[in-house]
Amino acid sequence: MEFLKKNYEKILLGLVLAGLIGALVFMPFYIGSDNQAMTELVDSIIKKSATELTNLDLTVQSSVTARLHSSYNLDLETTNRVFNPMEWQKTPDGNIVPVASHTGPRMVIVTNITPLYLVMTFDSVTTNELGARYAIGVERQADKVPAKRHKVPRFASVGDKANDAFALLQVKGAPENPDEVVLKLVDSGEVVSVSHDKPYRRVDAYAADFRYDPEKKVFHAKRVGDKANFNGTDFTVDGVSQSELILQDQSNQKKTSRPFTP
């Protein structure tokens, strides 16, 4: 008993330390067991409550997105009568017809389109003591000036400077009666050959014949720049090709194309 009285504090401290050591030794086993229990609990809850999700139906959203990406065109010209009321016009025979469908440049019918040529012909040879001079006929059917559209002779010798149409480069055959002459065109730089029986021809433009049936008007050989009046409006021929006539309204500069089908 004396021993216990003298050392009870040490004994008590030793028991406490032994308890702490035991707790530390047991702690990893307790933590592992607790983690295992928590894992099993979580797994059991998730597996019981979780269900597979179905695919979302995005049809409505996709259709809205597609409409936003695609443009929407409003026809306010041919079908709309609020902003563009239909205009009517009285024809020469007294009938009242819609302007859009019975009058105007779209009622023009092209009846013929004729090519306009640049033509060069070898016409004659003149010889004298200075040598030979050659007469070349130049016909510019597409010239803007009517007086210049007929055939005009141009005289040239080899070595002369170019005139307004060509320069004579070479004479093939006897100088007084050559087989052909070689010319260099001033406007294009093209080198061409011309003989008595083989003139040079090049399409430079076109002229159109057309009619306007609502007023029974007929127009002949209209070229680019020519005027035509119908439907109470002045039009200018803005272009003529092998298959098309283009008319320009002088009041609003609007262009209308009319096809030609031979």
C-alpha positions, 0 to 999 in steps of 0.5 A, a space after each residue: 500500500 505504501 508503494 501505491 501511496 508513493 507512486 499512484 500518480 506515476 501509475 495513473 499517468 502510465 494507465 492514461 498513456 497506455 490508453 492513448 497508445 491503444 487508441 492510436 493503434 486502434 484508430 486506423 482500423 476504425 477510420 478504415 471501417 468507417 470509410 468502408 461503411 460510408 462508401 457502401 452507404 453512398 453506393 447503395 443510395 446512388 444505385 437505388 435512386 439513379 435512373 438513365 436519362 432520355 435524350 432531350 427533345 430539341 426539335 422546337 429549339 432547332 426549328 427556331 434557330 433554323 428560322 433565325 439563320 434563314 432570310 425571309 423575303 417579302 415580295 412587295 412588288 408583284 403580289 402586294 397591293 398595299 404599298 404598290 397599288 396596281 396601275 391601270 392604263 387606257 390603250 389606244 383601242 379604249 380598253 383598260 389594262 393593268 400597266 404591269 402586265 400589258 404595257 411597258 418595256 417588258 411588252 417589247 418584242 425583238 423581231 430581228 438583230 443584225 450584225 454591223 460589220 467593219 468591212 475592208 475590200 481591195 478595190 484597185 491599183 494605180 501605178 505611176 512613176 512613183 510606184 503603185 498605190 492601192 485603193 482599199 475600201 473601208 466600210 464602218 457600219 457601226 459608226 455613230 455618225 450615219 454619214 461615215 457608215 458607207 464605204 469610203 476609199 483609202 489610198 496607200 502604198 507600202 511604207 506609208 504612215 497609217 491612216 485612220 483605219 490601217 497601215 499597208 504592211 505588204 503586197 503579195 504578188 506582182 505590185 501592179 496586180 497583187 494576189 493580196 495585200 496585208 494590212 495592220 488595223 489601227 484600232 485593234 493592231 490585228 494584221 489581216 489579208 485582203 484580196 479582190 475576192 476575199 474582203 475582211 469582215 469583222 462584227 463591231 456591233 449589232 442593230 435591233 428591230 423590235 415592236 411595241 404591240 400595245 401602241 402598234 409601234 415598230 422600230 427598225 435598226 436601233 443601235 446603242 444610243 438610239 432613242 425610242 418612245 412608247 408608253 409615253 416614256 423615252 427609252 434609250 437602247 443601252 445594249 444590243 448583243 446577238 441574243 438580247 436588247 437592253 432598253 433604259 428608261 430615261 425617267 428612272 434609269 431602270 434597264 429592261 432586257 428583252 431576249 431575241 430568239 431567231 
